[in-house]
Amino acid sequence: MALPAPDPSATCLITGASAGIGTELARQLAARGHGLTLVARRRERLDALGEELRARHGIGVEVHDCDLADDAARARLIEALRAGERRIDVLCNNAGYGSFGRFHELPAESEIAMVRVNVVALHELTAAFLPDMVRRGSGAVLNVGSLAGFQPQPHNATYAATKGFVNSFSEAVASELAGTGVSMTVLCPGPVATEFSQVAGVGDLEGRLPGFMAQSAAEVARAGIEGMVAGRRMVFPGLAQNAVAQAGRLVPRSLLLPAWTRIAERTLDR
C-alpha cells in the first residue's frame, strides 16, 4: 500500500479544498481516518468543511487560506507548513482553474496566474515536501491532471498546456520514485460536475456532455485515492476517459486540431 496509514502526527495536505474534487478528497480521506491540512482562497468554506470533518470523523484539521497565484503567499504557506507540528505524509495537488477563448483575446494576467496555480504551485509544493517523504521511505503524492493534457486544445490553450506539464511531470517523477516507498499518482479526469466550467466562463459544460462522460467529483476523488492506495502512476476515473486519452495521444495533430477547434467554437457559441 503506497498511501500511508493514518497517523495522529501526520497530515494530508490538499490544495483547492474549498470545492469540487478537493472537497471530496478531504471528505474521503477523513473517512479513512486521515488528519487534514486544507488550502484554498476561500477561508469561510475551509472553516465550514473543517468543522464538518472534525465533528463527523474526530480527526485533526488545519486550514490555510492562500492565493496560490501569489508568489509571496505561496512562500509563506510553505514556511508555515514546514513549521507545523504534523508532518506531511500525503500531498494532493488539486488546485487549478481553466479558461476558454482565443488566447490573444483573454486577459493576460489571468492566463499567467493560471500557470502559477496549475503548474508553479504544484511544482513548488512537491519540491518542498517530496524530499522528506523519500528520506522517511513513506508518502504519497496525488497530482490532479486532466484529459486536456493529452493534446493541444485550441480555445483552451493555456489550461491544456498546464495539464500537459502536470501529466508529464508526474509520470516522470513516479518512475524516479520506484523503490523509495513513496508514490506519485496523476489523476486524469475529463469534465466533472464542479464549479470549473462556471469559473472558466462556459456555463454548464458538463450538462451538455454524453452521459458516459459525466462524472461526479466524488467518483473522481475516489478513483484518485484508490490509485494512491495501489501506488499507481496514472489513473483514469473511467474507461471512456482512458479511451479519450489514448485517442489524444494517437490521432494526428492535422486531424485533431481542426476537430477540437470546431468543438470548442460550438461550445463557446452556446
HELIX and SHEET records of a PDB file:
HELIX    1   1 GLY A   20  ALA A   31  1                                  12    
HELIX    2   2 ARG A   43  HIS A   57  1                                  15    
HELIX    3   3 ASP A   71  ARG A   82  1                                  12    
HELIX    4   4 PHE A  103  GLU A  105  5                                   3    
HELIX    5   5 ALA A  108  VAL A  115  1                                   8    
HELIX    6   6 ARG A  116  ALA A  121  3                                   6    
HELIX    7   7 LEU A  122  ARG A  136  1                                  15    
HELIX    8   8 LEU A  147  PHE A  150  5                                   4    
HELIX    9   9 ALA A  157  GLU A  176  1                                  20    
HELIX   10  10 PHE A  196  ALA A  200  1                                   5    
HELIX   11  11 GLU A  206  ARG A  208  5                                   3    
HELIX   12  12 GLY A  211  MET A  213  5                                   3    
HELIX   13  13 ALA A  217  ALA A  230  1                                  14    
HELIX   14  14 LEU A  239  LEU A  250  1                                  12    
HELIX   15  15 ARG A  253  ASP A  269  1                                  17    
SHEET    1   A 7 VAL A  61  ASP A  65  0                                        
SHEET    2   A 7 LEU A  36  ALA A  40  1                                        
SHEET    3   A 7 ALA A  10  THR A  15  1                                        
SHEET    4   A 7 ARG A  87  ASN A  93  1                                        
SHEET    5   A 7 GLY A 139  VAL A 144  1                                        
SHEET    6   A 7 VAL A 182  LEU A 187  1                                        
SHEET    7   A 7 MET A 234  VAL A 235  1                                        
SHEET    1   B 2 VAL A 192  ALA A 193  0                                        
SHEET    2   B 2 GLN A 215  SER A 216  1                                        
END                                                                             
